Amino acid sequence: MVTDYVLAVLCGFFAWRLWRVGWGGAQTSVCSWAAGFVCFGVASLAGGTVHGFSTLLSEAALQSLWKVTIYAVGLASFFLLVGTLSACIVPSLRRFTLLIPYVQLIVYALWMATHDDFRYVIYDYAFTNLGIVALQFYAGITRRARSAPWLAGGVLVSFLAAAAQFNEIALHQHFNHNDIYHVIQMGGMYLFYRGALVLKDRSPALFTKVSTATAETPLRQA
């Protein structure tokens, strides 16, 4: 419960900082990541309540909180992928590529309506992370995007956290695989935050201005 609540506070802080930067700079990519952090915070808060108050709450309440947890993580994956696509894909192609996170979210929501195993949450999150790595690798190679090493590092740490949780690695009965997952994921969230801070929306406007300026240069010289 404690590690879940700490993670929730951390995500809330990162979301607030990202929203200020994204809103002030009119960057959809950064605002989308801010929304993703909000969802992660909600998931951690609900999940921590399930772990900490399982003996006090009714079965129906626990089930409802767990559904909030798994759907919030799925929604976070959606926003993270939307934000990354906004930063890596030009608008002319983005309208088509944005179908991917929407389809992923719908499939995930329908599947989790009848399943509760957390491994499916990890599978969905892993798909999103692979998408983030692929997009940022492309951005890093083609445009030397400053966000690439931070977000790639966040993905690697997230995979490490998922591996610890999936394999039920524990240090103590009061510090089990869930606690280890949360602690490792805190490091991943910090790397995600640093990468999301420097995201910039892809826009054809810059290329239009450059092309126009290039075309006008000979006339001015003449």
C-alpha positions in Angstrom: 0.0 0.0 0.0 2.7 2.4 1.0 4.8 2.0 -2.2 1.6 2.3 -4.3 0.6 5.5 -2.6 4.1 7.0 -3.0 4.0 6.1 -6.7 0.6 7.8 -6.9 2.0 11.0 -5.4 5.0 10.9 -7.7 2.8 10.4 -10.8 0.6 13.3 -9.7 3.6 15.6 -9.3 5.0 14.6 -12.7 1.6 15.1 -14.3 1.2 18.6 -12.9 4.7 19.6 -14.2 4.1 18.1 -17.6 0.6 19.7 -18.0 2.1 23.2 -17.2 4.8 22.7 -19.9 2.5 21.2 -22.4 -0.4 23.6 -22.0 2.0 26.6 -21.9 3.7 25.5 -25.1 0.6 24.2 -26.8 2.2 20.7 -27.1 -0.4 17.9 -27.5 2.3 15.3 -27.0 3.3 16.6 -23.6 -0.3 17.1 -22.5 -1.0 13.5 -23.5 1.8 12.2 -21.4 0.5 14.4 -18.5 -2.8 12.6 -18.8 -1.1 9.3 -18.8 0.7 10.1 -15.6 -2.7 11.1 -14.1 -4.1 7.7 -15.0 -1.0 5.9 -13.5 -1.6 7.9 -10.3 -5.2 6.8 -10.2 -4.2 3.2 -10.8 -1.6 3.3 -8.0 -4.1 4.9 -5.6 -6.8 2.4 -6.3 -4.4 -0.5 -6.3 -2.8 0.6 -3.0 -6.3 0.8 -1.4 -7.0 -2.8 -2.5 -3.7 -4.0 -1.0 -4.0 -2.0 2.2 -7.7 -2.4 3.0 -8.6 -5.8 1.7 -9.7 -6.9 5.1 -11.9 -3.9 5.7 -13.7 -3.4 2.4 -16.4 -5.6 0.9 -15.7 -8.0 -1.9 -17.8 -5.8 -4.3 -15.8 -2.7 -3.3 -12.5 -4.5 -3.8 -13.6 -5.8 -7.2 -14.6 -2.3 -8.3 -11.3 -0.8 -7.1 -9.4 -3.5 -8.9 -11.3 -2.7 -12.1 -10.4 1.0 -11.7 -6.8 -0.1 -11.4 -6.6 -2.2 -14.5 -8.6 0.2 -16.7 -6.6 3.2 -15.5 -3.4 1.5 -16.5 -4.9 0.7 -19.9 -6.0 4.3 -20.3 -2.5 5.5 -19.3 -1.0 3.3 -22.1 -3.4 4.9 -24.5 -2.3 8.4 -23.6 1.4 7.6 -23.7 1.1 6.1 -27.2 -1.0 9.0 -28.4 1.5 11.5 -27.1 4.5 9.7 -28.6 2.7 9.5 -32.0 2.0 13.2 -31.8 5.7 13.9 -31.3 7.0 11.5 -34.0 4.5 11.3 -36.8 3.6 14.2 -39.1 -0.1 15.2 -39.1 -0.8 13.9 -42.6 0.0 10.3 -41.4 -0.9 10.7 -37.8 -4.7 10.5 -38.4 -4.1 6.9 -39.6 -1.5 5.8 -37.0 -3.7 7.1 -34.2 -6.1 4.3 -35.0 -3.6 2.0 -33.3 -3.9 3.2 -29.7 -7.7 3.5 -30.1 -8.0 -0.1 -31.3 -5.6 -1.2 -28.6 -7.7 0.5 -25.9 -11.0 -1.0 -27.2 -9.6 -4.5 -27.4 -8.1 -4.1 -23.9 -11.3 -2.8 -22.4 -13.4 -5.6 -23.8 -10.9 -8.3 -22.7 -10.4 -7.0 -19.2 -14.2 -6.8 -18.7 -14.1 -10.6 -18.1 -10.5 -10.9 -16.8 -8.7 -9.7 -13.7 -5.2 -11.2 -14.0 -2.6 -8.4 -13.8 -0.4 -10.2 -16.4 -2.8 -8.9 -19.1 -2.2 -5.4 -17.9 1.5 -6.0 -18.3 1.0 -7.4 -21.8 -0.9 -4.3 -22.9 1.6 -2.0 -21.3 4.5 -3.9 -22.9 2.9 -3.4 -26.3 2.8 0.3 -25.7 6.4 0.4 -24.5 7.5 -1.4 -27.6 5.7 1.2 -29.7 7.3 4.0 -27.7 10.8 2.5 -28.2 10.3 2.1 -32.0 8.9 5.6 -32.5 11.6 7.2 -30.4 14.4 5.2 -32.0 13.2 6.6 -35.3 13.0 10.1 -33.9 16.5 9.8 -32.4 18.0 8.6 -35.7 16.2 11.0 -38.0 15.9 14.1 -35.9 18.2 13.5 -32.9 15.2 13.9 -30.6 16.4 14.7 -27.1 13.5 12.7 -25.7 14.7 9.4 -27.2 17.3 8.3 -24.6 15.1 9.3 -21.7 12.0 7.5 -23.0 14.0 4.4 -24.1 15.5 4.2 -20.6 12.1 4.5 -19.1 10.9 1.6 -21.2 13.8 -0.6 -20.2 13.3 0.1 -16.5 9.5 -0.6 -16.9 10.4 -4.0 -18.5 12.7 -4.7 -15.5 9.9 -3.8 -13.1 7.4 -6.0 -15.0 9.9 -8.9 -14.9 10.3 -8.6 -11.2 6.5 -8.6 -10.7 5.8 -11.4 -13.2 8.4 -13.7 -11.7 7.2 -12.8 -8.1 10.7 -11.7 -6.9 10.5 -10.7 -3.2 12.9 -9.5 -0.6 10.6 -10.1 2.4 7.1 -11.1 3.2 6.4 -7.4 3.9 8.3 -6.3 0.8 7.1 -8.6 -1.9 7.1 -8.6 -5.7 4.5 -5.9 -5.9 6.6 -3.6 -3.7 9.6 -4.2 -5.8 7.6 -3.5 -9.0 6.5 -0.2 -7.6 9.9 0.9 -6.5 11.6 0.0 -9.8 8.7 1.6 -11.7 9.3 4.9 -9.8 12.7 5.1 -11.6 11.0 4.4 -14.9 8.5 7.1 -14.3 11.2 9.6 -13.6 12.9 8.7 -16.9 9.5 9.0 -18.7 8.9 12.4 -17.1 12.3 13.7 -18.2 11.7 12.5 -21.8 8.2 13.8 -22.0 9.3 17.2 -20.9 11.3 17.8 -24.1 8.7 16.3 -26.5 7.7 18.5 -29.4 4.7 18.0 -31.7 5.6 17.1 -35.3 4.2 19.7 -37.7 4.7 20.3 -41.4 4.8 24.1 -40.8 8.5 24.2 -40.2 9.2 22.5 -43.5 6.8 24.8 -45.3 8.6 27.9 -44.0 12.0 26.5 -44.9 10.9 25.6 -48.4 9.3 29.1 -48.8 12.4 30.8 -47.6 14.6 28.7 -49.9 12.4 29.5 -52.9 12.5 33.3 -52.2 16.3 33.5 -51.6 17.3 33.6 -55.3 14.7 36.3 -56.0 16.1 38.5 -53.2 19.6 38.0 -54.4 18.6 38.8 -57.9 
